[in-house]
Amino acid sequence: MAGIYLHIPFCKKACHYCDFHFTTSLKYKAELLDAMLKEIELQRSYLGLQTIETVYFGGGTPSLIGAKSIQLLFEKISSVHTVSSDAEITLEANPDDLDMETVRNLKQTAINRFSIGVQSFFEEDLIWMNRAHNSGEAESSIKRVQDAGFENITIDLIYGYPLLTDSKWKSNLQKAIALDVPHISSYSMTVEPKTALASFINKGKQKPLDDNQSAEQYLTLMKMLGKAGFEHYETSNFAKPGSYSKHNTNYWRGIHYLGIGPSAHSFNGESRQWNVANNPKYIREIFEGTIPAEQEILSPENRVNEYIMTSLRTMWGMDMRKLEKDFGAGYKNQIEKSLKIFLERGHIKAENDFVKLTTSGKLFADKIASELFVAEELA
């Protein structure tokens, strides 16, 4: 089984915190769509003969290109690959795009899962983020998609930014729970270089983010969603039983995937590659018959460290038997030595050969993983 990710780099507005590859100009929309259709053909051998279990339309804002274009891309994938009959087909969408006609049109496509970028139900927060939708659309879009018969829905929420008081954060979570969506992805606001938010902070127009606020709101997130019946199955993802994102779960399990479109990443177990983050260059090289991508061959250490990072993010944890089987006893022994200090601190727990983060450990997930990274195999 494998997955395909399609990066649609168009947005109505530039969110102040976003550092993904996107453009607010639709100048190359038609050419880019044609190039992505061609890249699907050019990359037909990347995944071998693996059946496609998940297709994910991300971005950017893929809902901007319309139902016909979405279906055209899916049909091209189906003509080149074998797609599972129960494949998860996800579309990222902004609330302001999901009017009644658009939802009705999307119902006629292969899309069976929505990822809706709500971020907040408060108007002033959305304005501060420079989002394209308003608070009313944040709620009505979810209900509209549900009324159309879509049950597999996730929404995004952001915490840890100055406007978000603890009271407002609890209100956002209560609203999401009341809307009865089966999956919630929630992320701490981060300041990425070259974003508007970074510029505002550097110029003193915006105060820096508060790590303590972020940590407290993350703890609130885990507590409230846990009480509401959500399973915290990955650092930033919560789902009702049976409603995990297959596509993202496969990332963390090391399943192979192909990325289509400018800036899209691919992984086949032995190497990673990523397409150029430049729309005109991407289009030009694709039509010259070239994949505009850089590649990194993964060393044994790279593969071990990636497994540490991804597995610790999940509720299933790091399988020490898998480490030994796939990578050798030397790496396993090295990691076990590094684990001791985190066991003593109560940041991790060991259960039947699986190593998992505790609640306190989840606050330091990236740091713990980096401390466990290996440099070279020990005999």
C-alpha positions, 0 to 999 in steps of 0.5 A: 500500500502507498499514498499520493500527495498533491500540492495545490499552491494557490491561496486567496490570502497569505496567512501571516504565520504560513511558510508553505509554498503558495501564491495568491496569484492564479496566473499559472492555474491552467498550466500548473494543472496540466503539469501536475497531470503530466507529472503523474505520468512521469512518476508512474514508476516511483511507487512500483506496483503498490496499490494506492490506499490514500490520496491527499489534496493539500496546499495551499488551498486545493478547494480553490481549483474547483471540483472538476479539476480535483476529479480530473487529477484523481482520474489521472491517478486512477488511470496510472495506478491501482487505487484501492476501492476503499481509499481515503481521498482527502481534500483540504479546504478553507471554510469560505470556499465551502458554499452550498454549490461547491459542496454539492459539486464535490459530492460528485467527485471521489473526495470522501474526507475533508480537512477544513482549516478553521484555526479559530471560531473567533473573528478577531483571531481570524483577522489577526491571522489574515485568514480569508474566512470569518467566524460564521463561515468557520462553523457553517462550512462544517455543518454544510459538509455534514448535511451533504453526507460527509462524515469523515471530517477533520478540522484544524485549530491553532493555539499558543498565540497572543490573542488566544486567552485560555478561556477562548481556547477552551471555547474553541475546543468546546465548539469543535466538540459540539460540532461532532467532528470525528477528528481534530488536528491542533498545532501550536503557533510557530514563528517561521522565518520570512513570514509576516508574523516573524517580520512583525515580531522583529519590528516590535509590532507584535510581542513574541510568542509565549512558550509557557502559554503554548504548553498550558494550552496543549495540556488543556487540549489533551485533557478536554479532547480526552474527556470527549472521547478522542484518542491522542494518536499522534502529537498534533492529532486527535480522533474518535476511535476508528477515525484516524487519518490513514494518510498521515498515519501512513507517514508515521508508519514509514509507508511510501508516498509520492508527492505531485506538484511544486514543493511536494515531497516523496519517500520510497524507503531508500530515499527522499526527493522534493520538487522545486518550490517555484511554479514557472520552473516546475511547469517548464521542467515537467513539460521538458520531461524532467522531474524538477526534484532534488534527492537525498539517499537515506543512510542507515542513520537517517532511517533510524533517526526518522523512525525514532522521530515519527514513531515517538509522535504516535500513541503506539510508540517506538518498537524496540524489536522493530529497531533491532530487526530492521536496523540491527542490535547496535542501534537498538543498544545505543538508543536504550542507553540514551533512553535511561535519563528520560525514563528517570525523568518520567518523560517516557514509559516502556511497555512490552518492548514499546517506548512511549511518551508520557503526558509530560514527555509530549511537551518535549517530544522533538527534544527527546527524539533528537537526544535519541538520534544515533550517529553511527552503528555500534557493534 
